[in-house]
Amino acid sequence: MENTSGFIMILGLVLRIIGLVVCTRKATELNRSASGWGVFGFFMPIIAMIWIQFMKPYLQ
């Protein structure tokens, strides 16, 4: 049972890192705050990745 919980924790950490990277790159493409989206992508990876995929570029 301990091996399963350890695996789930590692999988969760990997998902958070992937969310951080995906959101940061996409935010840079859209002229958004890369650091803000990176933090959001780390703490709520699934929601952040879905949300940023539907955003339009920020025009200054």
Backbone hydrogen bonds in HBPLUS format (Angstrom, degrees):
<---DONOR---> <-ACCEPTOR-->    atom                        ^
c    i                          cat <-CA-CA->   ^        H-A-AA   ^      H-
h    n   atom  resd res      DA  || num        DHA   H-A  angle D-A-AA Bond
n    s   type  num  typ     dist DA aas  dist angle  dist       angle   num
A0005-SER N   A0001-MET O   3.29 MM   4  6.63 161.6  2.32 152.0 155.5     1
A0006-GLY N   A0002-GLU O   3.11 MM   4  6.23 155.0  2.18 144.9 151.8     2
A0007-PHE N   A0003-ASN O   3.00 MM   4  6.12 153.0  2.07 141.9 149.1     3
A0008-ILE N   A0004-THR O   2.99 MM   4  6.23 157.2  2.04 149.2 155.0     4
A0009-MET N   A0005-SER O   3.03 MM   4  6.20 152.7  2.10 142.2 149.2     5
A0010-ILE N   A0006-GLY O   3.04 MM   4  6.27 158.6  2.09 147.0 152.4     6
A0011-LEU N   A0007-PHE O   2.89 MM   4  6.07 158.7  1.94 148.7 155.2     7
A0012-GLY N   A0008-ILE O   2.91 MM   4  6.07 152.4  1.99 144.0 151.2     8
A0013-LEU N   A0009-MET O   3.03 MM   4  6.27 153.3  2.10 144.6 151.4     9
A0014-VAL N   A0010-ILE O   2.96 MM   4  6.21 157.9  2.01 150.3 156.2    10
A0015-LEU N   A0011-LEU O   2.96 MM   4  6.18 157.2  2.01 146.4 152.6    11
A0016-ARG N   A0012-GLY O   3.00 MM   4  6.23 153.7  2.07 144.0 150.9    12
A0017-ILE N   A0013-LEU O   3.01 MM   4  6.29 155.0  2.07 148.4 154.7    13
A0018-ILE N   A0014-VAL O   2.94 MM   4  6.17 159.4  1.98 151.3 157.1    14
A0019-GLY N   A0015-LEU O   2.91 MM   4  6.09 157.5  1.96 147.3 153.8    15
A0020-LEU N   A0016-ARG O   2.94 MM   4  6.16 152.3  2.02 144.1 151.4    16
A0021-VAL N   A0017-ILE O   3.03 MM   4  6.29 163.9  2.06 151.4 154.5    17
A0022-VAL N   A0018-ILE O   2.91 MM   4  6.06 172.5  1.92 157.8 160.1    18
A0023-CYS N   A0019-GLY O   3.01 MM   4  5.96 166.2  2.03 145.8 150.3    19
A0024-THR N   A0020-LEU O   3.01 MM   4  6.03 155.9  2.06 144.6 151.7    20
A0025-ARG N   A0021-VAL O   3.04 MM   4  6.18 166.9  2.06 152.3 155.4    21
A0026-LYS N   A0022-VAL O   3.00 MM   4  6.12 166.4  2.02 151.4 155.7    22
A0027-ALA N   A0023-CYS O   2.88 MM   4  5.85 155.3  1.95 143.3 150.5    23
A0028-THR N   A0024-THR O   3.10 MM   4  6.25 151.5  2.18 142.6 149.5    24
A0029-GLU N   A0025-ARG O   3.14 MM   4  6.45 154.8  2.20 146.1 152.5    25
A0030-LEU N   A0026-LYS O   3.04 MM   4  6.28 143.4  2.18 143.6 153.7    26
A0032-ARG N   A0027-ALA O   2.81 MM   5  4.83 173.5  1.82 152.0 150.6    27
A0031-ASN N   A0028-THR O   3.31 MM   3  5.16 166.0  2.33 103.3 106.6    28
A0058-TYR N   A0030-LEU O   2.99 MM  28  6.07 170.4  1.99 153.6 153.2    29
A0037-TRP N   A0033-SER O   3.05 MM   4  6.19 164.0  2.08 149.2 153.8    30
A0038-GLY N   A0034-ALA O   2.84 MM   4  5.89 139.9  2.00 137.9 149.6    31
A0039-VAL N   A0035-SER O   3.04 MM   4  6.28 155.9  2.10 147.1 151.7    32
A0040-PHE N   A0036-GLY O   3.04 MM   4  6.29 165.0  2.07 146.9 151.3    33
A0041-GLY N   A0037-TRP O   2.76 MM   4  5.81 152.6  1.83 140.2 148.6    34
A0042-PHE N   A0038-GLY O   2.93 MM   4  6.12 133.4  2.15 137.9 149.6    35
A0042-PHE N   A0039-VAL O   3.14 MM   3  5.10 129.2  2.41  93.1 106.6    36
A0043-PHE N   A0039-VAL O   3.06 MM   4  6.35 163.6  2.09 156.2 158.8    37
A0044-MET N   A0040-PHE O   2.92 MM   4  5.84 156.0  1.98 150.2 156.8    38
A0048-ALA N   A0044-MET O   2.97 MM   4  5.96 166.9  1.99 162.0 166.4    39
A0049-MET N   A0045-PRO O   2.98 MM   4  5.99 161.7  2.02 146.6 151.5    40
A0050-ILE N   A0046-ILE O   3.14 MM   4  6.30 160.0  2.18 148.9 154.1    41
A0051-TRP N   A0047-ILE O   2.90 MM   4  6.00 165.7  1.92 152.5 157.2    42
A0052-ILE N   A0048-ALA O   2.97 MM   4  6.03 171.7  1.97 152.9 154.8    43
A0054-PHE N   A0051-TRP O   3.22 MM   3  5.73 149.1  2.32 110.7 118.4    44
A0055-MET N   A0052-ILE O   3.37 MM   3  5.23 166.2  2.39 101.2 105.1    45
